[in-house]
């Protein structure tokens, strides 16, 4: 579960916890109720029979008794393709968090957004009309944009799962993995290790633009500088020609380039890595630097990236959550599932003893932050999340943690 970090110099002298993190195995949510009256904890609005995913059954649970705070979770349960599978995993993790906490203070109301803006608006209105005082989700940025004015008009906060920073603010908080946070954590570590002169090879894509902006901010904040920056079309030819240009700049001794930032993943990362190697770039000459796109098994096969650094959640935390989810549900969860677990845990905390069950902005943006299954996090007043991430090194057998995530936010974070 989430740990609430106490305010410094306050009456609280110890960490307050709802429960030990994942003390109760997620298996309990699939096999037993642990004494919790589940009939009052869930209320589902599942997809219609024609849109339901195979094997998905309507919930047997009833409505909440008086006194429970109603928290809505909006998910794309009947969307197309993988989006629906992610929605189902988010739902599983959310319900597991509620059961693990053993809390009967909130009722979780699940609404299907169908994976589009219109569906999200319908789901949000239905949840609010049923008395929801906090909304978790939706997943897609278009859905978040659609419900934001509706929730704002009703003075109900939203903790969404989108990774598009632009949809945050005005009562919308993003429980997600933002590239800006990955780059910020990475450059803080790299600069402390003396890697301050940075070259960047950035894809011409929306993600590339986000990563480039994040790099600009991070180097300025940590006393580093961008020595060279090249953008490439995401094609074999584009990667090849740009790799030659980047290699030439690295070979030029007057540039003194110490790190090469490459925010790419999957097949394109392999393509870029091979092209850079062919052009003469080696990990012995420059430290490779990346983002969360590196956090997949295929990265270990890219020779140039071996020894490279990126910021992410500790592999131990990921494995702990994934193993227990698999025990409960029989499959490996997508990484996003853990966001729903932390969101529900957060909801239990911030709705406690609040007038009408509506959490305040002050509670949600507690500057000391929280610790969840993905580690340390807090929300900025602008709605964007700030995470304390581990620094990971790419090895042939997978990522290795070389610098642990911080235990607390400090003045320099």
BAKOLVEX-84463 format. One line per field, with one value per residue (C-alpha): residue in three letters; chain; x, y, z. Coordinates in Angstrom, 2 decimals, always signed. Example, Ala and Ser with C-alpha at 12.3 -4.5 7.8 and 13.67 -1.06 7.14 Angstrom:
2
code	[ALA SER]
unit	[A A]
u	[+12.30 +13.67]
v	[-4.50 -1.06]
w	[+7.80 +7.14]
//
This chain:
413
code	[UNK UNK UNK UNK UNK UNK UNK UNK UNK UNK UNK UNK UNK UNK UNK UNK UNK UNK UNK UNK UNK UNK UNK UNK UNK UNK UNK UNK UNK UNK UNK UNK UNK UNK UNK UNK UNK UNK UNK UNK UNK UNK UNK UNK UNK UNK UNK UNK UNK UNK UNK UNK UNK UNK UNK UNK UNK UNK UNK UNK UNK UNK UNK UNK UNK UNK UNK UNK UNK UNK UNK UNK UNK UNK UNK UNK UNK UNK UNK UNK UNK UNK UNK UNK UNK UNK UNK UNK UNK UNK UNK UNK UNK UNK UNK UNK UNK UNK UNK UNK UNK UNK UNK UNK UNK UNK UNK UNK UNK UNK UNK UNK UNK UNK UNK UNK UNK UNK UNK UNK UNK UNK UNK UNK UNK UNK UNK UNK UNK UNK UNK UNK UNK UNK UNK UNK UNK UNK UNK UNK UNK UNK UNK UNK UNK UNK UNK UNK UNK UNK UNK UNK UNK UNK UNK UNK UNK UNK UNK UNK UNK UNK UNK UNK UNK UNK UNK UNK UNK UNK UNK UNK UNK UNK UNK UNK UNK UNK UNK UNK UNK UNK UNK UNK UNK UNK UNK UNK UNK UNK UNK UNK UNK UNK UNK UNK UNK UNK UNK UNK UNK UNK UNK UNK UNK UNK UNK UNK UNK UNK UNK UNK UNK UNK UNK UNK UNK UNK UNK UNK UNK UNK UNK UNK UNK UNK UNK UNK UNK UNK UNK UNK UNK UNK UNK UNK UNK UNK UNK UNK UNK UNK UNK UNK UNK UNK UNK UNK UNK UNK UNK UNK UNK UNK UNK UNK UNK UNK UNK UNK UNK UNK UNK UNK UNK UNK UNK UNK UNK UNK UNK UNK UNK UNK UNK UNK UNK UNK UNK UNK UNK UNK UNK UNK UNK UNK UNK UNK UNK UNK UNK UNK UNK UNK UNK UNK UNK UNK UNK UNK UNK UNK UNK UNK UNK UNK UNK UNK UNK UNK UNK UNK UNK UNK UNK UNK UNK UNK UNK UNK UNK UNK UNK UNK UNK UNK UNK UNK UNK UNK UNK UNK UNK UNK UNK UNK UNK UNK UNK UNK UNK UNK UNK UNK UNK UNK UNK UNK UNK UNK UNK UNK UNK UNK UNK UNK UNK UNK UNK UNK UNK UNK UNK UNK UNK UNK UNK UNK UNK UNK UNK UNK UNK UNK UNK UNK UNK UNK UNK UNK UNK UNK UNK UNK UNK UNK UNK UNK UNK UNK UNK UNK UNK UNK UNK UNK UNK UNK UNK UNK UNK UNK UNK UNK UNK UNK UNK UNK UNK UNK UNK UNK UNK]
unit	[A A A A A A A A A A A A A A A A A A A A A A A A A A A A A A A A A A A A A A A A A A A A A A A A A A A A A A A A A A A A A A A A A A A A A A A A A A A A A A A A A A A A A A A A A A A A A A A A A A A A A A A A A A A A A A A A A A A A A A A A A A A A A A A A A A A A A A A A A A A A A A A A A A A A A A A A A A A A A A A A A A A A A A A A A A A A A A A A A A A A A A A A A A A A A A A A A A A A A A A A A A A A A A A A A A A A A A A A A A A A A A A A A A A A A A A A A A A A A A A A A A A A A A A A A A A A A A A A A A A A A A A A A A A A A A A A A A A A A A A A A A A A A A A A A A A A A A A A A A A A A A A A A A A A A A A A A A A A A A A A A A A A A A A A A A A A A A A A A A A A A A A A A A A A A A A A A A A A A A A A A A A A A A A A A A A A A A A A A A A A A A A A A A A A A A A A A A A A A A A A A A A A A A A A A A A A A]
u	[+0.00 +0.96 +2.97 +2.25 +5.39 +4.95 +5.59 +8.93 +8.81 +5.24 +3.59 +3.93 +7.20 +6.77 +5.61 +1.87 +0.78 -2.53 -0.90 +2.57 +3.28 +1.73 +1.56 -1.45 -0.67 -2.62 -3.68 -6.12 -8.10 -8.69 -9.17 -10.52 -11.91 -9.79 -12.87 -13.75 -17.40 -16.80 -20.46 -20.17 -16.79 -17.45 -20.04 -19.41 -20.76 -19.43 -19.59 -22.73 -22.70 -21.88 -18.81 -17.58 -14.18 -14.12 -14.50 -15.53 -18.58 -20.87 -20.13 -22.44 -21.77 -24.44 -24.56 -22.72 -24.34 -24.57 -21.30 -18.95 -17.10 -17.71 -14.62 -15.04 -12.53 -13.01 -11.40 -11.53 -12.94 -14.62 -12.08 -10.36 -7.28 -4.70 -6.34 -9.12 -6.59 -4.78 -8.13 -8.92 -5.51 -6.00 -9.37 -7.85 -5.08 -7.48 -9.74 -6.74 -5.50 -8.84 -8.94 -5.31 -5.96 -8.84 -10.58 -14.34 -14.14 -14.66 -16.72 -15.05 -17.38 -16.11 -17.30 -16.46 -15.23 -15.15 -11.75 -13.05 -13.94 -17.71 -17.68 -15.53 -17.98 -20.90 -18.95 -17.89 -21.40 -22.82 -20.21 -20.74 -24.52 -24.02 -22.13 -18.45 -16.24 -13.01 -12.33 -9.46 -8.63 -9.29 -6.32 -6.14 -5.33 -8.38 -10.58 -8.96 -9.51 -13.16 -13.96 -11.79 -14.38 -17.14 -15.21 -14.03 -17.60 -18.54 -15.39 -14.27 -10.54 -9.30 -6.27 -5.71 -3.36 -2.38 +1.31 +0.58 +1.65 -0.46 -3.75 -2.74 -3.94 -7.27 -7.93 -6.45 -3.45 -1.44 -0.59 +1.64 +5.21 +6.19 +9.27 +10.14 +10.55 +12.72 +15.02 +15.15 +16.20 +18.70 +20.44 +20.64 +22.60 +24.66 +25.80 +26.81 +28.91 +30.67 +28.70 +27.83 +28.56 +25.64 +24.89 +21.35 +19.97 +16.21 +13.44 +11.20 +8.04 +5.81 +7.65 +10.97 +9.84 +8.74 +12.05 +14.02 +12.17 +12.75 +16.46 +16.72 +15.20 +17.17 +20.62 +19.94 +18.87 +21.92 +24.82 +25.15 +24.96 +23.85 +26.91 +25.14 +21.58 +20.45 +16.89 +16.23 +13.26 +12.12 +13.25 +16.26 +17.69 +17.05 +18.67 +21.66 +22.52 +21.97 +24.12 +27.04 +26.62 +26.46 +29.50 +31.48 +30.63 +31.60 +34.92 +35.70 +37.81 +36.94 +33.34 +34.34 +31.03 +30.58 +27.01 +24.71 +20.99 +18.88 +15.15 +14.13 +12.92 +12.14 +13.20 +14.12 +16.50 +18.21 +18.42 +19.91 +22.33 +23.60 +23.93 +25.86 +28.16 +28.77 +29.61 +32.27 +30.48 +31.31 +30.24 +33.90 +33.86 +30.53 +27.95 +24.63 +21.62 +17.96 +14.40 +11.77 +11.49 +14.63 +12.77 +12.10 +13.93 +15.00 +17.20 +19.69 +20.39 +21.59 +25.35 +25.96 +23.34 +25.01 +26.33 +23.94 +21.88 +18.21 +15.87 +13.03 +11.33 +13.54 +13.42 +12.77 +9.59 +8.43 +9.06 +7.30 +4.14 +4.22 +4.79 +1.91 -0.41 +0.41 -0.41 -3.77 -4.81 -2.67 -0.85 +1.80 +0.39 +1.26 +3.38 +0.45 -1.54 +0.56 -0.68 -4.23 -3.04 -1.30 -4.22 -6.72 -4.32 -3.97 -7.76 -8.18 -5.73 -6.90 -10.64 -10.36 -12.10 -12.80 -16.00 -18.37 -15.58 -14.08 -10.27 -8.59 -5.86 -3.69 -4.05 -3.34 -0.30 +1.25 +4.83 +6.31 +4.78 +3.81 +5.41 +3.57 +4.37 +6.38 +8.28 +8.32 +6.00 +4.16 +1.95 +2.96 +0.34 +0.18 -1.10 +2.02 +3.64 +7.15 +8.83 +11.94 +13.34 +16.23 +19.05 +19.37 +22.23 +21.59 +23.28 +23.05 +20.81 +18.53 +18.59 +20.80 +20.11 +23.21 +21.66 +18.58 +15.56 +15.51 +13.60 +12.38 +12.11 +14.67 +15.34 +17.49 +15.01]
v	[+0.00 +3.65 +5.09 +8.68 +10.60 +12.89 +16.59 +17.57 +19.41 +18.24 +16.32 +13.16 +11.49 +8.26 +7.10 +6.51 +3.56 +2.21 -1.21 -2.54 -2.28 -5.35 -7.02 -8.95 -10.85 -9.79 -13.42 -12.53 -10.39 -13.35 -16.12 -14.63 -11.47 -11.38 -10.55 -7.47 -7.09 -6.96 -6.48 -2.85 -2.08 -2.37 -1.15 -2.00 -0.49 -3.16 -3.05 -4.38 -7.99 -7.12 -5.13 -7.12 -8.74 -12.51 -14.00 -10.70 -11.04 -8.38 -7.64 -9.28 -6.59 -4.17 -0.50 +1.12 +1.67 +5.16 +6.52 +5.16 +7.63 +6.87 +6.91 +6.40 +4.73 +5.35 +2.74 +1.78 -1.69 -2.08 -0.18 -1.66 -3.89 -3.68 -0.65 -2.83 -5.31 -2.48 -1.24 -4.68 -4.90 -1.45 -2.60 -5.74 -3.79 -1.14 -3.73 -5.58 -2.37 -1.83 -5.38 -5.32 -2.18 -3.90 -0.53 -0.16 +3.63 +3.89 +2.24 +1.85 +2.61 +1.30 +3.01 +2.04 +4.92 +2.75 +4.31 +7.59 +11.12 +10.70 +7.53 +9.22 +12.11 +9.72 +7.71 +10.79 +12.24 +8.90 +8.55 +12.10 +11.67 +8.60 +10.70 +10.13 +12.63 +11.62 +10.27 +7.90 +7.69 +7.91 +6.45 +8.31 +12.01 +12.68 +11.14 +13.24 +16.41 +15.45 +14.96 +17.73 +20.56 +18.26 +17.35 +20.93 +22.22 +19.77 +20.51 +16.87 +16.12 +13.73 +11.44 +10.31 +7.77 +9.72 +10.37 +13.57 +16.34 +18.95 +17.55 +18.16 +21.10 +22.63 +19.76 +17.03 +15.17 +12.65 +9.32 +8.26 +7.83 +11.14 +11.35 +14.66 +12.90 +10.17 +12.71 +14.91 +12.00 +10.76 +14.09 +14.74 +11.52 +11.93 +15.44 +14.24 +11.56 +14.14 +13.48 +17.09 +17.62 +16.01 +15.24 +14.27 +12.22 +12.77 +11.26 +13.61 +12.64 +14.00 +11.85 +13.11 +16.71 +15.98 +14.27 +17.14 +19.74 +17.66 +17.43 +21.19 +21.78 +19.02 +20.09 +23.69 +22.59 +20.40 +22.42 +20.43 +21.57 +20.28 +20.31 +18.93 +18.03 +16.16 +15.18 +12.22 +10.95 +7.60 +5.60 +3.43 +6.08 +8.87 +6.98 +6.04 +9.52 +11.14 +8.51 +9.45 +13.13 +12.37 +10.10 +12.87 +15.31 +12.79 +12.10 +15.83 +16.19 +19.87 +18.94 +16.80 +14.93 +12.70 +11.47 +10.69 +10.98 +8.63 +8.64 +5.71 +2.15 -1.17 -1.86 +1.78 +1.73 -1.35 +0.37 +3.52 +1.58 -0.49 +2.56 +4.50 +1.54 +1.21 +4.93 +4.47 +5.34 +3.05 +2.93 +3.37 +6.83 +8.10 +7.16 +6.27 +7.88 +7.00 +7.10 +4.62 +3.41 +1.42 -0.50 -3.61 -6.90 -6.17 -3.28 -5.74 -7.03 -3.66 -3.80 -0.05 +0.48 -1.98 +0.07 +2.91 +4.65 +5.51 +6.33 +4.04 +2.06 -0.40 -3.85 -5.35 -3.30 -4.17 -7.88 -7.84 -6.34 -8.42 -11.72 -11.21 -9.97 -13.08 -15.27 -13.57 -13.30 -15.80 -13.37 -10.68 -7.17 -4.26 -1.71 +0.70 -1.63 -0.56 +3.01 +1.98 +0.17 +3.32 +5.54 +3.58 +3.51 +7.27 +7.67 +5.88 +8.29 +11.60 +10.99 +10.14 +12.56 +15.06 +17.12 +15.30 +12.90 +15.42 +15.42 +18.81 +19.98 +20.41 +16.71 +15.52 +17.80 +16.96 +18.20 +15.33 +12.94 +9.28 +5.88 +3.37 +0.17 +2.27 +4.13 +7.78 +10.30 +13.55 +15.86 +19.37 +22.15 +22.07 +18.49 +16.80 +14.01 +14.12 +10.76 +9.67 +7.06 +4.63 +4.88 +1.71 +0.41 -1.74 -5.14 -8.24 -9.87 -6.89 -3.62 -3.33 -0.73 +1.42 +4.19 +3.62 +5.88 +8.52 +7.85 +11.44 +14.60 +17.11 +20.75 +19.97 +17.56]
w	[+0.00 -0.12 +2.72 +3.71 +4.54 +7.57 +7.35 +8.82 +12.17 +12.65 +15.48 +13.43 +14.39 +12.49 +9.09 +8.96 +6.85 +5.75 +5.57 +4.85 +1.14 -0.46 +2.98 +1.80 -1.38 -4.41 -4.44 -1.71 -4.13 -6.40 -3.87 -0.64 +0.88 +4.02 +6.08 +4.03 +3.06 -0.67 -1.43 -0.36 -1.90 -5.64 -8.08 -11.73 -14.91 -17.25 -21.07 -22.70 -23.78 -27.36 -26.35 -23.37 -23.44 -23.55 -20.09 -18.51 -16.29 -14.84 -11.19 -8.61 -6.07 -4.93 -4.02 -1.15 +2.24 +3.67 +4.96 +2.31 +0.10 -3.56 -5.76 -9.50 -11.78 -15.51 -17.76 -21.47 -20.83 -24.23 -26.33 -29.35 -29.20 -26.43 -24.84 -23.44 -22.05 -20.28 -18.94 -17.52 -15.85 -14.32 -12.98 -11.46 -9.76 -8.45 -6.84 -5.42 -3.76 -2.07 -0.75 +0.35 +2.39 +4.17 +4.02 +4.06 +3.87 +0.11 -2.60 -5.98 -8.89 -12.22 -15.42 -18.99 -21.19 -24.36 -25.10 -26.56 -25.50 -25.82 -23.77 -21.14 -20.83 -20.38 -17.80 -15.85 -15.73 -14.59 -11.85 -10.61 -10.64 -8.45 -5.93 -6.77 -4.95 -6.68 -10.17 -10.98 -14.68 -17.56 -19.42 -22.74 -23.01 -25.20 -22.52 -19.80 -21.80 -22.29 -18.60 -17.14 -17.46 -16.19 -13.05 -12.54 -12.68 -9.92 -7.90 -8.07 -8.45 -11.14 -10.79 -14.37 -15.96 -19.08 -19.75 -21.71 -19.34 -21.13 -19.80 -16.16 -14.11 -13.04 -10.66 -12.88 -11.44 -13.46 -11.81 -14.69 -15.86 -17.44 -19.68 -18.02 -14.67 -16.14 -17.80 -14.69 -12.46 -15.05 -15.59 -11.86 -11.50 -14.68 -13.74 -10.28 -11.99 -14.15 -17.34 -18.17 -21.85 -23.64 -27.27 -28.20 -31.08 -30.97 -33.12 -35.07 -33.19 -30.45 -27.93 -29.24 -28.76 -25.19 -24.42 -25.98 -23.91 -20.79 -21.58 -22.04 -18.62 -16.90 -18.13 -17.10 -13.63 -13.08 -14.42 -17.63 -21.25 -24.63 -26.89 -29.99 -30.90 -34.02 -34.94 -37.21 -39.26 -37.86 -40.88 -41.66 -43.96 -41.48 -38.63 -40.77 -42.02 -38.62 -36.90 -39.15 -38.28 -34.55 -34.74 -36.41 -33.62 -30.94 -32.70 -32.73 -29.60 -29.15 -28.34 -25.32 -25.50 -22.44 -22.87 -25.81 -25.12 -27.25 -26.31 -28.47 -27.94 -29.57 -33.16 -33.78 -30.80 -32.23 -35.61 -34.11 -31.90 -34.81 -37.06 -34.44 -33.84 -37.59 -37.70 -35.03 -31.77 -28.86 -25.23 -24.33 -25.89 -24.62 -21.99 -23.58 -21.86 -22.38 -21.08 -19.94 -23.55 -22.76 -20.07 -22.12 -22.64 -26.22 -25.05 -23.58 -27.11 -28.42 -27.92 -27.91 -25.20 -22.81 -19.90 -20.68 -18.00 -17.67 -14.79 -13.79 -11.08 -9.23 -10.89 -7.45 -7.04 -10.55 -9.98 -6.61 -8.04 -11.24 -9.45 -7.08 -9.80 -11.81 -8.82 -8.55 -12.19 -14.08 -16.38 -16.27 -15.84 -18.11 -16.28 -16.19 -13.91 -10.94 -11.42 -10.58 -7.46 -6.22 -7.25 -5.16 -2.21 -2.54 -2.71 +0.61 +2.24 +0.81 +1.29 +4.97 +7.31 +4.55 +4.36 +2.02 +1.06 -1.40 -1.09 -0.94 -3.26 -0.17 +0.71 -2.83 -3.23 +0.16 -0.42 +1.57 -0.93 -0.77 -1.29 -3.43 -5.28 -7.76 -5.05 -4.02 -5.68 -5.14 -7.19 -8.09 -7.90 -11.72 -11.54 -12.88 -10.91 -9.53 -8.95 -7.14 -9.51 -9.39 -11.92 -13.96 -16.07 -19.12 -18.92 -21.16 -18.55 -17.94 -16.00 -12.92 -10.24 -9.76 -7.69 -5.50 -5.60 -2.85 +0.35 +0.60 -1.41 -0.28 -1.00 -4.02 -5.65]
//
